[in-house]
């Protein structure tokens, strides 16, 4: 039960995060400097989220 709730919460967070990224990309699309900085930060955030998700899945698999 806890595993299912954790997965649902993670999926909702990812959906909202990607919608927010799309919104920000449209806001800053014309500014080249901000766009380059934004690309780097988004890449780092996505890698970080992916690592968190892998860690959460490993932790959940160990609980089973």
Helices and strands as residue ranges (DSSP letters): H 2-27, H 32-63
